[in-house]
Structures are given as C-alpha cells and as structure tokens.
Amino acid sequence: EDSFDSEKVLTSVCWEDKAWLQHFPLNKETALDYFSCSQFYDRNCNNEQLKMQGGNLTATQMASMLSKMEGFEYELQHFQELPADIS
C-alpha cells in the first residue's frame, strides 16, 4: 500500500474563488482570508481556532496570539502589490 493517500495529493490542483474575488480585494490584509476558502487550508490550524473565537483581530494582534500558541499556523511571508493599471 502506498505511504500516502492519493486523494490528498494536491500538487497538480489549481484553485480560484471568483465569487470571493468579485466581493473583496485581494491584498496583504485579505490574502489569508482568501486562502482559508481553499482546499489547501487546514481547518485545524491555529488561525482557524482564533477566527472561531470571534472578534476582528488586526494582523498585529493575530501574530501576537499565534506566537503564544502551540500547533501550526499560516502566515503571509511576502506580498507584492500589483500596479493599479497593468495595461
């Protein structure tokens, strides 16, 4: 038997949520919210635990709370703004 489950291999999966993108801008403040809608996001992560506790945390507050938690979390390491006019 293979050591991995073929249903969990996502290396060739492409994902996009056009409905989300029509309602929200994609920027450094919203990137993790957008990512949390994908099949790549693990709902057992610390980010999700904090989100479920409610309250609108700033990025600074979230980072501070995540640093005190055990487990795994997602963070945005690099973000490059696209020019407003790409034409």
N, C-alpha and C positions, 0 to 999 in steps of 0.2 A: 504494500500500500504506500502511496506517495506520502511524503512527510508534510505536505501542505494540501489545503483544501482548494480545489480548482475554482470554486465559487468565490473565494476570497482574493484571487489574483486579479488585481485591478491595474496592472501596468499598461494595459492597452486600452483602458477606458478613458473616454473624453467626456467631460461634463460641463454643462452650461445651464443656467436658470434664467431664461429670457424674461419670464414674468417678474422675477425679483429685480432684474436689471431695468425693467420699464418703470419700476416704482421707487428705486433707490439708486443713488450714485454709488459707483464703485470707487472707493478711495481708501486711504490708510485707516480711517476710522470705521469703515464698514466692511473691510476685506474679510475679517474673521467671521462676521455675521453671515456674509455670503458663503464662505467656505462651510459653515455649520449646516447649510442646506444640502450639502453633497453627500454621496455615499462614502466618501473618504473620511468623513468626520466621525469620530468615535464618541457616542453619547455618554460614555463612562468617564470622559476626561474631566479634569478639574474646572475647565472653562464652563462646561455644561452644568456642573454642580453649583457654581456661583450664579449662573444665569437662572437656574431653577429657584434659587433663594430669593429672587426678585430684586428690585431696585435697579436703577440705571447707574452703573458704575462707570466712572471715567477710565480711560486707559491706564492712568497712573494708579488709581485705586485697585483696578483689576490686577495689575502687575504686582502690587504690594501684597495683595491677598494670595495670589498664586504662589508667590515666593515662600509663603508660610505653610503651604500645603504639600502633602506627600502624594505622589502619583504622577500623572503626565498631563501636560497641557500644550495647547497650541499658542504660538506667538508669531507675530509678523516680524521677520528679521530685516527685510528690505522691501522698500516700496518705491517705485519710480512713477511720478505723475506723468501722464500723457499730456502733450500740449493741447490746449483748448481747440486749436484749429489744425488738424492733421493733414489738410489738403495742400 
